[in-house]
Amino acid sequence: MLFDNLELVKEYPGQFLKQTKPLRIYRSHDASKKGKTTSYRYHFGYPKELVEPFCPLLEATLYWGEPHWTEIDGFWLWWTSITVKATDYYPLEAINKENGFRRHAFSQCLDFYRRRVSDA
């Protein structure tokens, strides 16, 4: 998956693991054949040390359902289906909803690992 002109939009400190790990929001744009930007897509960046151990589950259909597509500065990025037409609009409600889904699925992965460790 290739995205042009990836840029960091915002970093939310303390979003995971008892508010110790950040979440980054990135955006890229899709250009038409004439070189004019037609839409902007948002992406979530999660710290590598947080998601790497859980990737076999997170990237499975049961949880997030898609593999991360790149790594930048110690963050693994996943694309979202959130797109907008202009940069002056920040789709906070959609981002919060998507992030809520991903945080819930991440919690389910943690619970799965905890159950397996306690059963061993």
Buried (B, 14 or more C-beta within 10 A) or exposed (E): EEBEEBEBBEEEEEBBEEEEBBBBBBBBBEEEEEEEBEEBBBBBBBBBEBBEEBBEBBBBEEBBEBEBEBEBEEBBBBBBEBBBEEEEEBBEEBBEEBBEEBEEBBEBBEEBEEEEEEEE
